[in-house]
Amino acid sequence: MTVKLTRFDTSEYLETEEDIAAYLDVVLADNDPQMLNVALGNIARARGMTEIAKRAGVSRESLYRSLSAEGNPSAATLLKIVSALGIQLHATPANTDNQDVALAL
C-alpha cells in the first residue's frame, strides 16, 4: 500500500485573528528565536507577504530572508514586522516565585 503525503502549510490554517494569536502564543512560550521567525513568516504568508513587506518598509526578499529559520533579524526589524502584521505583543511574568524574591529584596 502506498501512502501519499502532502506538504503541511501552517499559513493555510491561520484564518482568523484568534487563530493567529493562539499560534503565536504557543510559539512564544517555547522561547525559540528560530521558531518565532518561522511563525511570523507563516503569519505574513497568511496575510500576504508583499503587503506585509510594504507595511514594514522592507523588500519582499528581505522579509522572506529575515523570517526564515536561518534568518536573524534585528529587534527593530522584528518590531516593524509585528506592527505591519497588526499584532500586539504583551508580557506576563514567567515565574511568580522569582517576582516574590525580587520584591522581598
All heavy atoms as an XYZ file, in Angstrom:
788
protein
N       0.831     -1.176      0.000
C       0.000      0.000      0.000
C       0.884      1.252      0.000
O       1.812      1.377      0.778
C      -0.892     -0.001      1.239
C      -1.803      1.185      1.307
S      -3.051      0.953      2.566
C      -2.503      2.160      3.737
N       0.586      2.188     -0.870
C       1.340      3.420     -0.980
C       0.618      4.538     -0.226
O      -0.584      4.712     -0.365
C       1.483      3.839     -2.460
O       2.109      2.783     -3.168
C       2.314      5.088     -2.584
N       1.385      5.259      0.562
C       0.841      6.380      1.306
C       1.269      7.664      0.606
O       2.446      7.862      0.324
C       1.359      6.385      2.767
C       0.869      7.608      3.504
C       0.948      5.112      3.469
N       0.306      8.510      0.316
C       0.618      9.784     -0.317
C       0.621     10.875      0.750
O      -0.347     11.046      1.480
C      -0.409     10.116     -1.396
C      -0.078     11.385     -2.129
C      -1.071     11.669     -3.234
C      -0.692     12.974     -3.892
N      -1.580     13.307     -4.987
N       1.721     11.596      0.827
C       1.859     12.677      1.793
C       1.834     14.014      1.069
O       2.325     14.137     -0.049
C       3.176     12.544      2.554
C       3.381     11.246      3.334
C       4.768     11.210      3.936
C       2.329     11.104      4.414
N       1.268     14.989      1.713
C       1.286     16.339      1.167
C       2.001     17.248      2.157
O       2.058     16.960      3.356
C      -0.139     16.883      0.921
O      -0.852     16.870      2.149
C      -0.873     16.042     -0.107
N       2.531     18.334      1.658
C       3.254     19.281      2.490
C       2.252     20.050      3.358
O       1.253     20.558      2.867
C       4.014     20.259      1.606
C       4.886     21.201      2.382
C       5.746     22.023      1.419
N       6.564     22.922      2.171
C       6.218     24.178      2.464
N       5.074     24.657      2.038
N       7.009     24.946      3.166
N       2.532     20.117      4.650
C       1.684     20.872      5.577
C       2.111     22.327      5.537
O       3.287     22.655      5.681
C       1.827     20.317      7.006
C       0.988     21.048      7.999
C      -0.359     20.759      8.124
C       1.533     22.038      8.800
C      -1.151     21.441      9.042
C       0.759     22.720      9.717
C      -0.586     22.420      9.837
N       1.171     23.226      5.344
C       1.452     24.662      5.296
C       0.624     25.352      6.366
O      -0.581     25.539      6.223
C       1.124     25.216      3.912
C       1.531     26.669      3.758
O       1.935     27.307      4.757
O       1.441     27.174      2.623
N       1.288     25.728      7.443
C       0.624     26.367      8.576
C      -0.179     27.586      8.160
O      -1.278     27.830      8.679
C       1.661     26.772      9.637
O       2.384     25.613     10.028
C       1.013     27.395     10.853
N       0.344     28.351      7.214
C      -0.325     29.604      6.830
C      -1.737     29.370      6.296
O      -2.585     30.257      6.385
C       0.504     30.377      5.803
O       0.582     29.677      4.582
N      -2.006     28.190      5.786
C      -3.340     27.879      5.267
C      -4.381     27.738      6.377
O      -5.575     27.784      6.112
C      -3.300     26.602      4.435
C      -2.499     26.741      3.158
C      -2.400     25.447      2.379
O      -3.115     24.472      2.729
O      -1.612     25.401      1.429
N      -3.929     27.573      7.615
C      -4.840     27.356      8.736
C      -4.969     28.584      9.639
O      -5.700     28.553     10.624
C      -4.378     26.146      9.554
C      -4.404     24.889      8.729
C      -3.284     24.480      8.009
C      -5.564     24.139      8.614
C      -3.317     23.342      7.232
C      -5.600     22.996      7.830
C      -4.471     22.613      7.135
O      -4.514     21.483      6.351
N      -4.281     29.642      9.308
C      -4.348     30.870     10.101
C      -5.393     31.788      9.483
O      -5.086     32.759      8.806
C      -2.966     31.542     10.143
C      -1.860     30.700     10.778
C      -0.509     31.387     10.630
C      -2.165     30.416     12.238
N      -6.641     31.474      9.756
C      -7.746     32.153      9.090
C      -8.299     33.340      9.869
O      -8.811     34.284      9.287
C      -8.859     31.155      8.798
C      -8.421     30.062      7.844
C      -9.470     28.987      7.641
O     -10.494     29.005      8.353
O      -9.262     28.139      6.772
N      -8.219     33.306     11.184
C      -8.801     34.370     11.996
C      -7.733     34.996     12.887
O      -6.653     34.438     13.089
C      -9.932     33.829     12.901
O      -9.354     32.941     13.881
C     -10.997     33.094     12.096
N      -8.073     36.151     13.434
C      -7.173     36.813     14.384
C      -6.926     35.916     15.597
O      -5.822     35.886     16.136
C      -7.760     38.158     14.828
C      -7.991     39.139     13.700
C      -6.709     39.491     12.952
O      -5.685     39.733     13.600
O      -6.746     39.533     11.711
N      -7.940     35.187     16.013
C      -7.812     34.285     17.164
C      -6.856     33.136     16.841
O      -6.066     32.730     17.694
C      -9.182     33.743     17.584
C     -10.098     34.780     18.197
C     -10.743     35.730     17.175
O     -10.776     35.413     15.962
O     -11.199     36.796     17.589
N      -6.932     32.600     15.614
C      -6.001     31.544     15.186
C      -4.567     32.044     15.279
O      -3.680     31.354     15.790
C      -6.261     31.121     13.732
C      -7.601     30.442     13.515
O      -8.206     29.961     14.495
O      -8.031     30.396     12.342
N      -4.353     33.242     14.767
C      -3.005     33.824     14.737
C      -2.495     34.072     16.155
O      -1.362     33.737     16.485
C      -2.998     35.111     13.890
C      -3.191     34.744     12.416
C      -1.726     35.920     14.103
C      -3.474     35.916     11.505
N      -3.339     34.633     17.012
C      -2.934     34.913     18.391
C      -2.602     33.625     19.141
O      -1.591     33.557     19.853
C      -4.035     35.689     19.115
N      -3.419     32.604     18.989
C      -3.174     31.328     19.676
C      -1.875     30.690     19.183
O      -1.071     30.188     19.975
C      -4.353     30.380     19.461
N      -1.668     30.716     17.879
C      -0.447     30.158     17.280
C       0.786     30.886     17.807
O       1.746     30.259     18.258
C      -0.559     30.270     15.757
C       0.660     29.892     14.969
C       1.268     28.650     15.102
C       1.202     30.772     14.032
C       2.371     28.296     14.353
C       2.294     30.432     13.275
C       2.886     29.197     13.434
O       3.981     28.850     12.688
N       0.745     32.204     17.806
C       1.889     32.983     18.258
C       2.136     32.797     19.753
O       3.287     32.731     20.190
C       1.682     34.457     17.919
C       2.910     35.336     17.918
C       4.030     34.750     17.063
C       2.556     36.724     17.434
N       1.095     32.666     20.550
C       1.262     32.405     21.986
C       2.026     31.105     22.237
O       2.921     31.053     23.078
C      -0.093     32.330     22.695
C      -0.618     33.689     23.112
O       0.169     34.657     23.151
O      -1.825     33.779     23.406
N       1.672     30.069     21.492
C       2.348     28.772     21.650
C       3.814     28.884     21.258
O       4.698     28.385     21.954
C       1.632     27.675     20.823
C       2.452     26.407     20.771
C       0.251     27.401     21.392
N       4.080     29.562     20.167
C       5.464     29.716     19.700
C       6.285     30.538     20.693
O       7.416     30.170     21.025
C       5.493     30.352     18.291
C       6.903     30.750     17.897
C       4.902     29.388     17.272
N       5.726     31.627     21.176
C       6.454     32.468     22.131
C       6.750     31.730     23.429
O       7.780     31.972     24.069
C       5.667     33.751     22.417
C       5.659     34.776     21.288
C       4.632     35.865     21.571
C       7.037     35.371     21.079
N       5.884     30.825     23.832
C       6.095     30.065     25.074
C       7.334     29.181     25.000
O       7.930     28.858     26.028
C       4.867     29.221     25.385
N       7.748     28.826     23.781
C       8.926     27.970     23.608
C      10.252     28.714     23.697
O      11.308     28.093     23.784
C       8.864     27.226     22.269
C       7.878     26.079     22.294
O       7.527     25.623     23.403
O       7.467     25.635     21.210
N      10.218     30.055     23.642
C      11.441     30.867     23.710
C      12.485     30.461     22.675
O      13.677     30.426     22.961
C      12.055     30.815     25.116
C      11.222     31.548     26.119
O      10.698     32.623     25.830
N      11.072     30.987     27.299
N      12.039     30.149     21.472
C      12.937     29.727     20.395
C      12.914     30.786     19.294
O      11.917     30.916     18.581
C      12.479     28.372     19.839
C      13.391     27.824     18.764
O      14.166     28.592     18.159
O      13.320     26.609     18.505
N      13.997     31.561     19.150
C      14.008     32.638     18.161
C      13.792     32.153     16.727
O      13.147     32.841     15.939
C      15.382     33.286     18.316
C      16.059     32.626     19.434
C      15.223     31.491     19.907
N      14.312     30.999     16.396
C      14.112     30.473     15.035
C      12.641     30.167     14.783
O      12.110     30.462     13.712
C      14.954     29.222     14.802
C      16.430     29.516     14.667
C      17.233     28.254     14.453
O      16.911     27.196     15.003
N      18.273     28.355     13.657
N      11.975     29.587     15.767
C      10.555     29.292     15.603
C       9.729     30.574     15.532
O       8.731     30.631     14.824
C      10.046     28.388     16.724
C      10.433     26.932     16.553
S       9.998     26.244     14.931
C       8.240     26.470     14.895
N      10.143     31.610     16.264
C       9.449     32.889     16.178
C       9.557     33.441     14.758
O       8.575     33.907     14.197
C      10.011     33.887     17.190
C       9.392     35.282     17.136
C       7.882     35.240     17.370
C      10.083     36.200     18.136
N      10.757     33.382     14.177
C      10.929     33.837     12.791
C      10.010     33.077     11.849
O       9.332     33.669     11.002
C      12.375     33.647     12.326
C      13.335     34.595     12.988
O      12.943     35.525     13.669
N      14.609     34.347     12.793
N       9.999     31.761     11.984
C       9.175     30.917     11.111
C       7.695     31.227     11.320
O       6.927     31.347     10.362
C       9.478     29.421     11.347
C       8.492     28.533     10.623
C      10.906     29.097     10.911
N       7.282     31.380     12.583
C       5.872     31.667     12.881
C       5.452     33.003     12.285
O       4.382     33.113     11.670
C       5.637     31.655     14.385
N       6.281     34.033     12.447
C       5.955     35.330     11.863
C       5.913     35.238     10.339
O       5.080     35.878      9.696
C       6.951     36.398     12.323
C       6.847     36.803     13.789
C       7.996     37.740     14.170
C       5.510     37.438     14.102
N       6.785     34.405      9.775
C       6.752     34.170      8.332
C       5.467     33.497      7.895
O       4.861     33.861      6.878
N       5.018     32.518      8.674
C       3.745     31.845      8.371
C       2.582     32.819      8.443
O       1.683     32.810      7.598
C       3.506     30.669      9.329
C       4.426     29.506      9.058
O       4.892     29.302      7.944
N       4.705     28.738     10.091
N       2.590     33.681      9.455
C       1.527     34.667      9.607
C       1.571     35.664      8.440
O       0.540     36.010      7.867
C       1.634     35.391     10.963
C       1.397     34.389     12.105
C       0.636     36.543     11.047
C       1.793     34.913     13.480
N       2.774     36.096      8.081
C       2.918     37.032      6.956
C       2.429     36.404      5.651
O       1.763     37.068      4.852
C       4.377     37.483      6.833
N       2.735     35.125      5.425
C       2.253     34.452      4.212
C       0.740     34.334      4.233
O       0.087     34.483      3.201
C       2.903     33.080      4.050
C       4.314     33.186      3.519
C       4.953     31.876      3.117
N       5.056     30.938      4.225
C       4.352     29.816      4.348
N       3.501     29.462      3.433
N       4.512     29.033      5.380
N       0.158     34.103      5.409
C      -1.298     34.008      5.513
C      -1.957     35.347      5.183
O      -3.060     35.390      4.646
C      -1.699     33.551      6.921
N      -1.272     36.427      5.480
C      -1.826     37.767      5.266
C      -1.399     38.389      3.942
O      -1.924     39.418      3.549
C      -1.385     38.685      6.398
C      -1.898     38.259      7.749
C      -2.704     39.388      8.341
N      -3.310     39.014      9.590
C      -3.062     39.623     10.738
N      -2.202     40.602     10.809
N      -3.689     39.248     11.820
N      -0.400     37.811      3.296
C       0.099     38.354      2.032
C       1.468     38.986      2.222
O       1.570     40.104      2.727
N       2.490     38.269      1.817
C       3.870     38.675      2.048
C       4.197     40.035      1.424
O       4.854     40.864      2.053
C       4.801     37.599      1.493
C       6.151     37.576      2.086
S       6.149     37.221      3.843
C       7.055     35.724      3.894
N       3.718     40.286      0.227
C       4.019     41.554     -0.442
C       3.451     42.737      0.332
O       4.147     43.738      0.550
C       3.472     41.544     -1.889
O       4.061     40.436     -2.585
C       3.785     42.829     -2.611
N       2.224     42.621      0.773
C       1.588     43.704      1.528
C       2.288     43.926      2.867
O       2.496     45.068      3.289
C       0.105     43.398      1.746
C      -0.647     44.470      2.486
C      -0.645     45.827      1.787
O      -0.568     45.867      0.547
O      -0.721     46.840      2.495
N       2.650     42.858      3.551
C       3.326     42.983      4.853
C       4.699     43.627      4.663
O       5.103     44.474      5.458
C       3.438     41.609      5.547
C       2.048     41.036      5.844
C       4.272     41.711      6.822
C       1.128     41.941      6.649
N       5.405     43.254      3.612
C       6.710     43.860      3.331
C       6.568     45.356      3.120
O       7.357     46.149      3.657
C       7.351     43.196      2.107
N       5.552     45.773      2.365
C       5.314     47.208      2.134
C       5.049     47.922      3.456
O       5.617     48.974      3.732
C       4.109     47.410      1.214
C       4.392     47.197     -0.231
C       3.126     47.503     -1.027
C       3.188     46.905     -2.408
N       1.924     47.097     -3.142
N       4.171     47.363      4.261
C       3.820     47.990      5.545
C       5.018     48.086      6.485
O       5.150     49.035      7.252
C       2.716     47.206      6.245
C       1.378     47.334      5.603
C       0.352     46.599      6.431
N      -0.876     46.392      5.700
C      -1.852     45.609      6.101
N      -1.753     44.953      7.256
N      -2.938     45.474      5.384
N       5.892     47.062      6.433
C       7.062     47.032      7.315
C       8.201     47.886      6.772
O       9.165     48.166      7.486
C       7.532     45.593      7.512
N       8.106     48.288      5.511
C       9.158     49.101      4.917
C      10.398     48.317      4.555
O      11.513     48.835      4.603
N      10.212     47.035      4.210
C      11.330     46.183      3.781
C      10.967     45.536      2.448
O       9.795     45.472      2.085
C      11.665     45.088      4.829
C      12.097     45.713      6.142
C      10.504     44.156      5.050
N      11.980     45.056      1.740
C      11.689     44.372      0.483
C      11.093     42.999      0.781
O      11.298     42.431      1.862
C      12.954     44.219     -0.352
O      13.816     43.257      0.227
N      10.354     42.480     -0.168
C       9.748     41.159     -0.010
C      10.822     40.093      0.209
O      10.695     39.212      1.048
C       8.904     40.844     -1.250
C       7.982     39.689     -1.084
C       7.012     39.639     -2.275
N       6.715     38.273     -2.577
C       7.322     37.551     -3.505
N       8.248     38.076     -4.260
N       6.992     36.297     -3.701
N      11.907     40.197     -0.549
C      13.007     39.232     -0.422
C      13.641     39.300      0.961
O      13.946     38.275      1.574
C      14.070     39.479     -1.501
C      13.600     39.231     -2.910
C      12.734     40.370     -3.478
O      12.754     41.501     -2.916
O      12.011     40.115     -4.453
N      13.821     40.522      1.454
C      14.387     40.703      2.787
C      13.461     40.128      3.855
O      13.917     39.530      4.834
C      14.633     42.188      3.044
O      15.090     42.399      4.347
N      12.165     40.296      3.658
C      11.191     39.754      4.605
C      11.270     38.238      4.635
O      11.314     37.628      5.706
C       9.785     40.227      4.239
C       8.670     39.878      5.224
C       8.929     40.508      6.582
C       7.331     40.331      4.667
N      11.305     37.613      3.454
C      11.444     36.151      3.395
C      12.719     35.701      4.103
O      12.716     34.743      4.874
C      11.477     35.666      1.939
C      10.128     35.374      1.349
C       9.588     36.217      0.379
C       9.404     34.257      1.734
C       8.346     35.956     -0.181
C       8.170     33.983      1.174
C       7.638     34.841      0.214
O       6.412     34.571     -0.330
N      13.820     36.387      3.826
C      15.110     36.011      4.411
C      15.080     36.176      5.933
O      15.515     35.294      6.672
C      16.199     36.883      3.793
C      17.539     36.258      3.706
C      18.593     37.042      2.926
N      18.382     38.472      2.767
C      17.953     39.054      1.637
N      17.686     38.331      0.584
N      17.807     40.369      1.575
N      14.547     37.298      6.403
C      14.501     37.563      7.843
C      13.653     36.552      8.590
O      13.968     36.174      9.719
C      13.933     38.958      8.112
O      14.802     39.948      7.670
N      12.562     36.117      7.953
C      11.617     35.241      8.639
C      11.802     33.774      8.319
O      10.918     32.958      8.557
C      10.182     35.695      8.324
C       9.853     37.104      8.808
C       8.428     37.468      8.447
C      10.100     37.261     10.291
N      12.974     33.419      7.844
C      13.283     32.005      7.637
C      13.888     31.441      8.926
O      14.251     32.201      9.835
C      14.286     31.842      6.486
O      15.561     32.307      6.886
N      14.008     30.142      9.009
C      14.606     29.513     10.189
C      16.057     29.953     10.365
O      16.573     29.989     11.480
C      14.528     27.995     10.081
N      16.720     30.314      9.266
C      18.120     30.749      9.319
C      18.245     32.254      9.490
O      19.329     32.770      9.679
C      18.865     30.331      8.041
C      18.968     28.837      7.831
C      17.672     28.227      7.286
O      16.930     28.936      6.559
O      17.388     27.066      7.596
N      17.138     32.970      9.401
C      17.160     34.430      9.494
C      17.548     34.905     10.880
O      17.367     34.205     11.872
N      18.094     36.107     10.923
C      18.489     36.698     12.198
C      18.169     38.197     12.166
O      19.062     39.025     12.181
C      19.980     36.455     12.453
C      20.379     36.838     13.854
O      19.539     36.986     14.733
N      21.667     37.007     14.070
N      16.872     38.515     12.120
C      16.504     39.928     12.010
C      16.811     40.687     13.295
O      16.817     40.118     14.383
C      15.000     39.874     11.753
C      14.559     38.591     12.359
C      15.707     37.643     12.186
N      17.063     41.962     13.145
C      17.295     42.805     14.320
C      15.977     42.982     15.065
O      14.895     42.735     14.527
C      17.834     44.173     13.886
O      16.824     44.894     13.197
N      16.080     43.428     16.283
C      14.872     43.691     17.074
C      14.026     44.758     16.392
O      12.794     44.662     16.368
C      15.257     44.128     18.485
N      14.671     45.758     15.797
C      13.942     46.818     15.099
C      13.147     46.244     13.930
O      11.984     46.609     13.720
C      14.904     47.889     14.611
N      13.754     45.332     13.184
C      13.057     44.710     12.054
C      11.893     43.875     12.547
O      10.794     43.933     11.983
C      14.028     43.849     11.218
O      15.058     44.697     10.700
C      13.317     43.160     10.070
N      12.100     43.099     13.604
C      11.009     42.291     14.157
C       9.846     43.167     14.599
O       8.684     42.836     14.346
C      11.493     41.439     15.328
C      12.196     40.141     14.974
C      12.662     39.431     16.248
C      11.306     39.241     14.162
N      10.132     44.277     15.238
C       9.061     45.162     15.684
C       8.313     45.783     14.507
O       7.092     45.941     14.558
C       9.616     46.241     16.612
C      10.074     45.730     17.984
C      10.712     46.851     18.790
C       8.927     45.104     18.742
N       9.030     46.115     13.436
C       8.371     46.621     12.225
C       7.444     45.570     11.645
O       6.321     45.870     11.232
C       9.404     47.004     11.168
C      10.151     48.269     11.440
C      11.148     48.514     10.312
C      12.083     49.650     10.630
N      13.078     49.826      9.556
N       7.902     44.323     11.619
C       7.106     43.225     11.068
C       5.875     42.973     11.926
O       4.762     42.833     11.418
C       7.966     41.955     10.910
C       9.047     42.176      9.848
C       7.097     40.748     10.570
C      10.135     41.126      9.839
N       6.065     42.930     13.233
C       4.949     42.709     14.154
C       3.908     43.811     13.981
O       2.704     43.550     13.914
C       5.455     42.618     15.616
C       4.323     42.728     16.607
C       6.222     41.312     15.827
N       4.367     45.045     13.873
C       3.451     46.167     13.667
C       2.724     46.032     12.324
O       1.511     46.248     12.248
C       4.229     47.482     13.731
O       3.367     48.560     13.471
N       3.450     45.679     11.274
C       2.847     45.516      9.946
C       1.806     44.400      9.940
O       0.833     44.451      9.191
C       3.929     45.237      8.908
N       2.008     43.394     10.777
C       1.058     42.284     10.875
C      -0.171     42.659     11.699
O      -1.150     41.925     11.743
C       1.728     41.059     11.497
C       2.766     40.358     10.630
C       3.530     39.318     11.446
C       2.105     39.707      9.426
N      -0.104     43.806     12.386
C      -1.224     44.221     13.220
C      -1.310     43.424     14.507
O      -2.382     43.226     15.067
N      -0.155     42.997     14.990
C      -0.085     42.181     16.205
C       0.459     43.030     17.342
O       1.357     43.839     17.143
C       0.844     40.962     15.985
C       0.276     40.055     14.906
C       1.057     40.202     17.281
C       1.235     38.968     14.473
N      -0.073     42.830     18.527
C       0.473     43.450     19.730
C       1.055     42.352     20.601
O       0.406     41.329     20.831
C      -0.609     44.179     20.515
C      -1.131     45.411     19.831
C      -2.164     46.121     20.691
O      -2.695     45.561     21.641
N      -2.437     47.349     20.351
N       2.273     42.555     21.059
C       2.895     41.606     21.974
C       2.727     42.128     23.392
O       2.825     43.331     23.640
C       4.381     41.447     21.647
C       4.706     40.954     20.243
C       6.222     40.867     20.056
C       4.061     39.602     19.970
N       2.452     41.226     24.323
C       2.279     41.580     25.723
C       3.173     40.694     26.576
O       3.406     39.544     26.233
C       0.818     41.382     26.165
C      -0.128     42.258     25.424
N      -0.409     43.535     25.823
C      -0.838     42.056     24.299
C      -1.255     44.080     24.981
N      -1.538     43.198     24.036
N       3.630     41.230     27.674
C       4.487     40.471     28.577
C       3.727     40.118     29.849
O       2.953     40.917     30.378
C       5.728     41.286     28.928
N       3.960     38.910     30.324
C       3.443     38.467     31.613
C       4.584     37.796     32.360
O       5.498     37.252     31.739
C       2.276     37.464     31.461
O       2.727     36.353     30.702
C       1.083     38.093     30.770
N       4.556     37.826     33.668
C       5.625     37.171     34.430
C       5.673     35.677     34.101
O       4.639     35.014     34.036
C       5.234     37.389     35.887
C       4.265     38.529     35.870
C       3.581     38.472     34.546
N       6.872     35.182     33.891
C       7.039     33.768     33.577
C       7.009     32.919     34.836
O       6.560     31.787     34.826
C       8.358     33.540     32.841
N       7.504     33.475     35.939
C       7.596     32.711     37.174
C       7.332     33.662     38.337
O       8.167     34.501     38.656
C       8.984     32.078     37.281
C       9.102     31.180     38.477
O       8.296     31.233     39.404
N      10.118     30.336     38.470
N       6.209     33.502     38.990
C       5.862     34.417     40.083
C       6.745     34.211     41.298
O       6.875     35.115     42.121
C       4.384     34.259     40.484
O       4.126     32.907     40.829
C       3.487     34.709     39.353
N       7.394     33.055     41.441
C       8.296     32.840     42.570
C       9.458     33.822     42.518
O       9.850     34.395     43.526
C       8.834     31.405     42.584
C       7.738     30.389     42.893
O       6.725     30.791     43.506
O       7.891     29.218     42.515
N      10.028     34.038     41.327
C      11.131     34.990     41.178
C      10.667     36.411     41.460
O      11.403     37.215     42.001
C      11.729     34.920     39.769
C      12.495     33.639     39.547
O      12.889     32.965     40.480
N      12.704     33.288     38.296
N       9.456     36.722     41.106
C       8.913     38.050     41.338
C       8.819     38.316     42.843
O       9.132     39.398     43.292
C       7.531     38.158     40.679
C       7.007     39.567     40.623
C       5.694     39.616     39.880
O       4.953     38.626     39.821
N       5.373     40.758     39.308
N       8.389     37.309     43.624
C       8.289     37.464     45.072
C       9.658     37.728     45.689
O       9.797     38.560     46.580
C       7.670     36.234     45.708
C       6.200     36.068     45.316
O       5.581     37.065     44.887
O       5.678     34.932     45.424
N      10.681     37.044     45.197
C      12.034     37.235     45.718
C      12.500     38.649     45.425
O      13.063     39.323     46.270
C      13.009     36.192     45.101
C      14.441     36.517     45.461
C      12.637     34.800     45.582
N      12.270     39.121     44.199
C      12.697     40.463     43.820
C      12.007     41.512     44.686
O      12.633     42.497     45.085
C      12.432     40.710     42.349
N      10.753     41.314     44.988
C      10.035     42.281     45.804
C      10.529     42.259     47.253
O      10.530     43.283     47.924
C       8.522     41.994     45.758
C       7.863     42.237     44.411
C       6.392     41.801     44.471
C       7.941     43.707     44.031
N      10.970     41.102     47.736
C      11.445     40.992     49.106
C      12.792     41.664     49.283
O      13.124     42.119     50.374
C      11.540     39.533     49.507
N      13.582     41.754     48.218
C      14.903     42.374     48.319
C      14.731     43.856     48.431
O      15.287     44.624     48.972
C      15.750     42.047     47.086
C      16.086     40.559     46.926
C      16.835     40.360     45.626
C      16.930     40.061     48.080
